[in-house]
Amino acid sequence: MSEKLLKQPNEAYTIAFEFAGKLPSGASLSTGTVSAIRLDTGATDNSVLASTTATIVGTQARVKIQAGTSGVDYEVTFLVTLSTGDVLEEDVIMQVINL
């Protein structure tokens, strides 16, 4: 099940996914990519991301989120490649709303 995140359109901040509990013994995170889609249209909309490359810090993948249209939900997907060549995925539903 995807996690949920509530943000306002003008907010911009870094979010992180923790992969420690999903890593096989001896594996580490090597690289990561991030993408976003609008759930109302299914269209890719990476404008809500400062970068489509995740920053790897230990067992976390991080990306800065920004902007977004009020009333629109986005699915932000992290894909990380491990030192073993395996790939893990985590998703978050980002709900953008003016409070």
C-alpha positions in Angstrom: 0.0 0.0 0.0 1.3 3.5 -0.9 2.0 6.0 1.8 0.2 9.4 1.7 1.6 12.8 1.9 -0.3 16.1 2.1 1.3 19.3 0.9 0.3 22.8 -0.2 1.1 24.0 -3.7 3.9 26.5 -2.7 5.7 24.1 -0.4 9.1 22.7 -1.5 10.9 20.2 0.7 12.9 16.9 0.7 11.2 13.6 1.3 13.0 10.3 1.9 12.2 6.6 1.7 13.9 4.2 4.0 14.8 1.0 2.4 16.7 -0.7 5.3 13.9 -3.2 6.0 13.8 -4.3 2.4 17.5 -4.8 1.7 18.9 -8.3 1.4 21.8 -9.1 3.6 25.0 -7.4 2.4 23.2 -5.2 -0.2 23.3 -1.5 -0.4 21.6 1.2 -2.5 23.5 2.2 -5.6 21.3 4.5 -7.6 17.8 5.8 -7.7 15.3 7.4 -10.0 12.1 9.2 -9.2 9.0 9.9 -11.3 5.5 11.4 -10.8 2.2 10.9 -12.5 -1.1 12.8 -12.1 -3.7 10.4 -10.8 -6.6 12.3 -12.5 -5.1 11.9 -16.0 -2.4 9.2 -15.6 0.0 11.5 -17.4 3.6 11.9 -16.3 4.2 15.2 -14.5 7.7 15.5 -13.2 7.3 19.2 -12.6 6.5 18.3 -9.0 10.0 17.0 -8.6 13.2 19.1 -8.3 15.1 16.2 -10.0 14.3 12.7 -11.3 17.5 11.4 -9.8 17.2 10.4 -6.2 20.0 11.3 -3.7 21.2 8.1 -2.0 22.1 8.6 1.7 22.9 5.3 3.4 19.7 3.3 3.2 17.5 6.2 2.1 16.6 7.6 -1.3 15.7 11.3 -1.2 14.1 13.8 -3.5 12.9 17.4 -3.2 9.2 17.8 -4.1 7.8 21.1 -5.2 4.7 22.9 -6.6 1.7 20.9 -7.7 -1.9 21.8 -8.6 -4.3 22.2 -5.7 -6.9 19.4 -5.8 -4.7 17.0 -7.8 -3.2 13.9 -6.4 0.2 12.6 -7.7 1.9 9.2 -7.4 5.6 9.7 -6.8 7.6 6.5 -7.5 11.1 5.8 -6.2 13.1 3.0 -8.1 16.4 2.1 -6.5 19.0 -0.2 -7.9 20.9 -2.2 -5.3 24.6 -3.2 -5.3 23.4 -6.7 -6.2 21.6 -5.5 -9.4 18.2 -6.0 -7.8 15.6 -3.2 -8.1 13.2 -2.0 -5.3 10.2 0.3 -5.7 8.4 2.5 -3.2 5.4 4.8 -4.0 3.8 7.7 -2.2 0.5 9.5 -3.0 1.1 13.2 -2.8 -2.2 15.1 -2.2 -1.8 18.8 -3.1 -4.4 21.1 -1.4 -4.6 24.7 -0.3 -5.3 24.7 3.5 
